[in-house]
Amino acid sequence: MAKYLLLKHYRGAPAPANDVPMDQWTPEEISAHIKFMQDFAARLEQTGEFVDAQALAPEGSWVRYDGEGRPPVTDGPFAETKDLIAGWMIVDVDSYERAVELAGELSAAPGAGGKPIHEWLELRPFMAEPPTITE
């Protein structure tokens, strides 16, 4: 089995067919979208392919180490990040083809008007092992 990250973006990918921002959806449309996501995850739990999923809040900060005995440095929030990454799901599947199939299904989550979003999802494999260093 191989793990894949299905990354949902607010922007940065080609525009989806149903390109209405979520902040313009009705409460019923938001509920239908969340239910679709929960049902999708529940189905994958039954097949053993679901690992985890989370929606991300729009706020956030960058943090970095600033040296021994010094507090971490923070900066942000950065609009570039909060507007870009909406959430993610991790699946553990037998093949890349299965990961593509699941990403395609997830892309059809309902949006405005109850119509499928047809959003682009970024599909990224987890590293199975650290890269080999050659000299």
C-alpha positions in Angstrom: 0.0 0.0 0.0 1.1 3.6 -0.7 0.0 6.8 1.0 -1.1 9.8 -1.0 -2.1 13.3 -0.1 -5.2 14.7 -1.8 -4.7 18.4 -1.3 -7.6 20.8 -1.7 -6.8 24.3 -2.9 -8.8 27.5 -2.7 -6.9 28.8 -5.7 -3.8 28.2 -7.7 -5.2 25.4 -9.9 -7.3 25.8 -13.0 -10.7 27.1 -12.1 -13.2 24.4 -11.4 -16.5 24.1 -13.4 -18.6 25.3 -10.5 -16.4 28.2 -9.5 -18.4 29.8 -6.7 -16.3 30.6 -3.6 -17.5 28.7 -0.5 -18.1 32.0 1.4 -20.9 32.6 -1.2 -22.7 29.3 -0.6 -25.8 28.9 1.4 -25.7 27.0 4.8 -27.5 24.1 3.1 -24.9 23.9 0.3 -22.1 24.0 2.9 -23.8 21.2 4.8 -24.2 19.1 1.7 -20.5 19.5 0.8 -19.4 18.5 4.3 -21.8 15.5 4.3 -20.3 14.4 0.9 -16.8 14.6 2.4 -17.8 12.7 5.5 -19.6 10.0 3.5 -16.6 9.7 1.2 -14.3 9.2 4.2 -16.6 6.7 5.8 -16.7 4.6 2.7 -12.9 4.6 2.5 -12.7 3.7 6.2 -14.7 0.5 5.4 -12.2 -0.4 2.6 -9.2 0.4 4.8 -8.0 3.1 2.5 -8.8 6.2 4.7 -6.0 7.5 6.9 -7.1 11.1 7.8 -8.6 14.3 6.6 -8.8 17.8 7.9 -10.2 21.1 6.7 -7.9 24.0 7.5 -8.9 27.3 9.1 -8.1 30.4 7.1 -5.8 32.0 9.7 -2.2 30.9 10.3 1.4 32.0 10.9 4.9 31.1 9.7 7.2 30.0 12.5 11.0 29.4 12.5 13.8 28.5 14.9 15.8 31.6 15.8 18.8 30.1 17.6 19.6 28.5 21.0 17.8 30.1 23.9 15.8 32.5 21.7 12.0 32.2 21.2 10.7 31.1 17.8 10.1 33.9 15.3 6.7 34.2 13.9 5.4 36.2 11.0 2.0 36.2 9.3 -0.7 35.3 8.6 0.2 35.1 5.0 -2.7 35.6 2.6 -0.9 33.5 0.0 -1.2 30.4 2.2 -4.6 30.8 3.8 -6.2 31.5 0.5 -4.4 28.6 -1.2 -4.7 25.5 1.0 -8.3 24.5 2.0 -7.7 21.1 3.5 -6.5 17.6 2.8 -7.2 13.9 2.9 -4.7 11.1 3.2 -5.4 7.7 1.6 -3.5 4.5 1.7 -4.1 2.6 -1.6 -2.7 -0.2 -3.7 -1.8 1.9 -6.7 -1.4 5.4 -8.2 -4.3 4.6 -10.4 -6.6 4.0 -7.4 -5.4 7.3 -5.9 -6.3 9.1 -9.1 -9.7 7.4 -9.1 -10.4 8.5 -5.5 -9.2 12.1 -6.3 -11.6 12.2 -9.2 -14.5 11.1 -7.0 -13.6 13.7 -4.3 -13.4 16.4 -7.0 -17.2 15.9 -7.6 -18.2 17.2 -4.1 -21.2 19.4 -4.4 -20.9 23.1 -4.3 -23.1 26.1 -5.2 -26.5 25.0 -6.4 -25.8 21.4 -5.3 -23.8 20.9 -8.5 -20.4 19.1 -8.4 -17.5 21.4 -8.1 -15.2 19.5 -10.4 -12.3 21.1 -8.5 -8.7 20.2 -9.2 -7.0 18.3 -6.4 -3.3 18.0 -6.0 -2.3 14.4 -5.7 1.1 13.8 -3.9 2.7 10.5 -2.9 4.3 10.2 0.5 8.0 9.4 0.4 8.4 5.6 1.1 11.9 6.2 2.3 14.5 9.0 2.4 16.1 9.9 -0.9 19.4 8.2 -1.6 22.4 10.5 -1.5 25.0 9.8 -4.2 28.5 11.3 -4.2 
